[in-house]
Amino acid sequence: MKQKRKIAFGRIFVFLVLPVLLIICAIFAVRMKLIYDGKIVANVPDPEKYPVCGVDVSRYQGNIDWDVLASQNVTFAFIKATEGSSHRDPCFAYNWQEARRNGVYAGAYHFFSYESSGTTQAQNFIETVGNEEGTLPPVVDLEFYGDYYAEPASKQETRKILDELLDTLEQHYGCKPIIYTTARAYYSYILGGDYGQYPLWMRDTNMKPIVKWKFWQYSDQGQLEGYDGVQSDSLEKYIDLNVYNGSYEKFLTDFALPPKEEQE
């Protein structure tokens, strides 16, 4: 009797269960290929709930036609300005000027370095960006890179650098900087620290962040018109996609921004 049951179960598995599993695997493989090719986005936030959309860019997007990019429901853009204590993005000045000229609310971001003081990093940012009214707060991009993936910097030393950087930027600009971070960096350095008052910009390309966030980078494989980021070692065909957590009116109020007609 047991042998007959085993045979019957085996037939059910081969003829019913196995084909279904193969179909599911095939659908999953096709979906992942479409995501990789940029044809679809893994998570698309509900546009009614998150109507304020934006991008973040750097030299990797190459030459950007901000008039074209802005016409694709791009309300805001975070633009890379600096990295560490000396590096400056070569496209920053152009992107900063053209984004704002085309009615996009712009914010400058700094890529955090584990290897130099927060004070000198802040000075690099301030000297590069300057002071402009009607812009988003400065952003500190805290994530892992290079050898720090395998051997993370200590929490104590990282927070020391981060605190210096945030404090100097806040004193200069008169507002709390935004912290951009990944889930791993958040749980390694931000959680449990004295960072609750800083607006949080979370990167998660798999699901909506479970922590309290102001901005969400939901895709690093978006494809829009208006930039020449070709596939090469230096340019990128994709563009990061983001949403703000709230309405357009709340977005303006949160950051003391003028309405677009006044900005233009």
N, C-alpha and C positions, 0 to 999 in steps of 0.2 A: 504493500500500500504506500509506504514512504517513498519507494522508488518511483511509483506512478506519479505521485505528487511532485517529485523533483522534476520529472520529465515534463509534466503539465506546466509547471512554473517556468521552466526553461523555454518552452514554446511561447508562452505569454510574453516573456521578456524579449525574445528574439523577434517576434512578429508584431508586438504592440509597443512595449516600452522602449526598446532600442531605436526604432524609427523616430519616435517622438524626441528622444534625446539627441539623435543626429540632426533633426530639423532645428532644435533649439540651438545646438552648437553652430550650425550653419548660419542661422539668423544672427547669433552673437558675433561670429567672425565677420560677416558682412557689415554689421553695425560698427564694429571696431575699425574696419578698413575705411568706412565713410567718415568716422570721427578723425582718424589719422590723416586722411586726405583733406580734411576741412570742409567736407560736404554737409555734415551735420554737426551740431554741438551736443556734447554729452549731457549737460544740463542747461535747459533754457528757462530762466526765471519767468514767472507769470508776468506779462507786460502790464496787466491791470494793477497788479500789486507792486511792481517795481518799474514804473514808467520812465525813470531817469537813468539813461544809459550812457556809458562812456568807454573810453579806451585808455591804455597806457602805452607810451611809445618811447623809443630811444633811437640811436643811430641805426639799429638793425632794421628798421622799417625804411631806411633810405630816404629819398626825397619824397616829401608828403605834400600833396595838394590839399590844403586844409579846407578850401571851399568845397571840394568834392567829398572829403571825409566828413565834414560837418553836416552835409545834407543827408546823411544816412542815420538820422536819429542819434547823433553824437552830441550829448549835452555838455559833457565834461571830458577833460583829458589830463591825465597825470603824465608829466614829461620828465624824462631823466635829465638831471642837471649835473650831478657830481657823484663821485665814488671815492671813499677814503679821504685822505688829507690833501690829495693833489690832482686826481684825475677829474677831467671835465668832459662831458659828452660833447663831441664836436657839432652836433646838430641842435643843441639846446637853444641857442639864441634865436635861430630861425624858427624852430617849432614854437617857442614861447611867444614870439611876436605874431606869427601867422595864425596860431590857434585863437588867440584873443581877437585879432583883427577880423576873424570870421565868426565871431560870436560864440566861441566855445569857452566855457569856464575852465581855466587852466590852473593846474597845481604842479609845482616842481617837486621831484623826489630825489633823495640821496640814498645811494646804496651803501649800507653800513659795512664798515671794515672792522674785523676783530684785531687788527694789527697796528692801530694808531689811536691816539687819544680822541675822546669825544669833542674836546674843545677845538682841536685843529681841524677835525672833520666839519664841525659847524662853521668854522671860519671859511673853509673852502666853499661851502654851500652859500653862505651869505655874500661872499665876494662875487660868486658866479651869478646868483639870482637877483640880488639887490632887493629893493623894496617896491612893490607894486600894489596899488589898491585894487579891489575887486577880484582878487584871486583866491583860490583855495589855500588852506593852511599848508605849510611845508610837510613833506612826508619823509619818514625814515623807513627804509626798506631793510628789514631784519630777516635774513634767511641764511641757510647753509650754502657754502660754496667750496670748491676745491677740496683740499685735504680735511676741511672741517666737517665734511659729511661723515668720514670714518672716525675722526678724532675731534669731537666738538670742543669748543673753547669752554672754559669753566663758567658756571653761572655767575660767580662772584665777579670775575674780571669783565665778563660781557656786560653785566648790569652797571658796573662802574663806568665803562665807556658809554653805554647807552644813556645813562642818567646825565652825564656831562653834555652829551650831544643834545638831548631833549631840552635840558634846562637852558642851554645857551641859545638854542633856536627860539624857545618860548620867550625868553627875556628880550630878544631882538625883535621878534615879530608880534609879540603881544597876544599870542593865542597858543593853545595846545597843539603841538604837531600831531599829525596822523601817524599811526604806526601800521605799516604794512608787514604782514608776516604769514608764514605757512603754519600748518597745524603743528608740525614737529617743533619749529622754533618757538611757537606760542607756548607749548607745554614745557619746553626746555628753559625758557628765559622770562616770558611775560607772566604766565600764571603764577599767582602767589606773590608777585611783586607789587610795587606801588604804582600801577599803571592804569588803574580803573577809570581815571578821568580823561584818558587820551582816546580820541576817536580811533576805532579799529577798522582796518581794511584787511580782510581775510582772503587768502588764496585757497580755493578748494574747487578743483575741476571735476570732482566726483559727486558732491552733494552740497546742499546748503549748509553753511557753517552752523554749528550748534552753540557757538558762543555769541555774545552780543556784538553786533557789527554795524558799522556805518556804510561801508562799501564791501562789495563781494566781487572778487575776480573769479568768474565762473568758467572761463575758457581761456586757454592759451593757444587755441587753434582757430580763432575767428578769421574770416576772410572778407574784407571790405574793399571797395574801390578807393583809389586816391593815393596810393603809395607804390613805390617801385621795388619793394622788397622781394627780389628774385631769389631763387634757390642757389645760394653760394655760401662760401665760408664766412662772409661778412654781412650779408643781408638776409632778411627773413621774409617769407611769403605770408606768414601768419601775423595776426595782431591780437593782443589780449583784450578780452571783453569784460566789462564790469557793469554793475548796477549799484545805485544808491538805495538805501533802505528807507524809502518813504516817498512822499509826493514831491512834485516840483516846488510847490510853495514851501514845504518843510525844508527842502534842500537849500533854497535861498535863505530862509530864516536861520537854519543851523549854522551857516557860514557867513552870515551878513553880506550876501551877494546882491548886487543890483539886478533888477529884471533885465532880460536881454536887450530890450529896446533902449534902456538907459546905458547898457554896456556898449552897444554899438554906436 
